[in-house]
Amino acid sequence: MTPKEKITTILKESGDVVSGEVLSARLGISRVSIWKHIQGLVRQGTPIETTPNGYRLPPDPDSLMPWAFGARQAQIHYFPETTSTMDEAVNLARQGCPDFTVAVAERQTHGRGRMQRTWLSADGGLFFTVVIKPAAMPLMQAGLVNLAAAIDMAAVMREIHKVDARLKWPNDILVGQQKICGILSQMNTEGDHVDHMAIGIGLNVNNAPETEEAVAISLKGLLGRPVPRREILLAFLERFETRIAAFDAEKVIGQWRESNATLGQRVCVFTFKEKVEGTAVDLDAQGGLILQQDDGTRQTVIYGDCFHR
């Protein structure tokens, strides 16, 4: 760890005031150097308090700063503001970042949705992209990774906050008929296998998207209170990392069927080239949506923007 990371770890583990003398002894550097590192941390946004007896890091359950993530600290790259966490994560991937590196931001100026739409990214939401490097995953299974991410995020919301989160094909999460989460991915390939993927997730937590989009909702709007974001992100990363390490395509499809809000619905799917309508009846082995059309024929759609009718 860097000196700054060591300082934040010591302050976090203490939960109380730690003197400059103690920090100096623990790190083996002068108290002047300790003071300079702390000033640098404060400039970067770490809320370290200076007291007559030393330094203190006040508890903040909503902090998305790397020091707040414990053992995952080195994986977290925090941005107060960025164009999109997808841009940051793709750049980190090009630099050879480790598996499960995360770019997380307080706000995005150009958050991305599906089909080149904009994702509203006001303060209080949870906006992050995780870079995964699945070992020799076949390209034919890549579409299932988005479904898996949606399954795991919906499960986190149900378990932690008892919210009835349901999955809308291909990768949205709904509560009732209102959208609470969207997922987007970019992929790099090597031959016929996935080299790495960047999975971008936008979850409405303490922001208020319903003021601009009637079809959107946030956790705060549902629960009537602010919701700590870090707990959600950590729970998702633990669940999703376990899944990717032993990826099971059949399990993903089965879990998606159990938690979805799309099958049985009359839907309209817009792709870049066409519009397809029908009743959603199932998923295929690669996560494509199977539609039964009015003439009784079936058509599988592998991507697009899906609307429940």
Secondary structure by P-SEA (a helix, b strand, c coil): ccaaaaaaaaaaaacccccaaaaaaaacccaaaaaaaaaaaaaacccccccccbbbbccccccccccccccccccbbbbcccccaaaaaaaaaaaccccbbbbbccccccccccccccccccccbbbbbbbbbccccccccccaaaaaaaaaaaaaaaaaccccccccccbbbbcccccccccccccccccccccbbbbbbbbbccccccccccccccccccccccccaaaaaaaaaaaaaaaaacccaaaaaaaaaaccccccccbbbbccccccccccccccccbbbbbbccccbbbbbcccccccc
